[in-house]
Amino acid sequence: MRCAKLMMMGVAIVTSGCTPTAADTVALGDNFEAPEITIDEDFFHCQIQPLILTAQRCAEGGSDDSGGCHAQKSALRLVPLDQPTRCQEGRVIGAPSAESEVNLERIRAVVGVDAEASPFYRRPLGLDSHPRVIFDARSDEAALIRSWLSGGGA
């Protein structure tokens, strides 16, 4: 009975000529700016870069890869680190390494507004286009990325 009512309502809408118009949209205004995603930069340099990007060899690829994963073969170009950023108690000491800064800026452009929907989270899990699964959704690495993208790193 419920399905029949819903179908009749749908037919009524279609036959009434109701189609979306410009009046059905929300004006964003002349000076619209996309929301800026706030992420903890120290958490990136002290946790994400060393424990995920460097440990998983995201830039250069592993020995079983044909090499150059995110350094050569991907739209997300990452730079391998010569020296890790110095950190103490989760905070950068001095300045982050130049390579880590480059990686942060490149990743910042693709993180998205929701941790669970972020390509940076989804692709290494094999949920979206990626040549291989890097780690499982229940892994420490996945939890670390979710925490960082959800603002838990601050």
Sequence and secondary structure as in RCSB ss.txt:
>XXXX:A:sequence
MRCAKLMMMGVAIVTSGCTPTAADTVALGDNFEAPEITIDEDFFHCQIQPLILTAQRCAEGGSDDSGGCHAQKSA
LRLVPLDQPTRCQEGRVIGAPSAESEVNLERIRAVVGVDAEASPFYRRPLGLDSHPRVIFDARSDEAALIRSWLS
GGGA
>XXXX:A:secstr
 HHHHHHHHHHHHHHTT    GGGS    TT         HHHIIIIIIIIIIITTTTTT  TTS S HHHHSSS
S     SS   EETTEESS   HHHHHHHHHHHTT  SSGGG HHHHGGGTSSS SS  S TTSHHHHHHHHHHT
TTT 
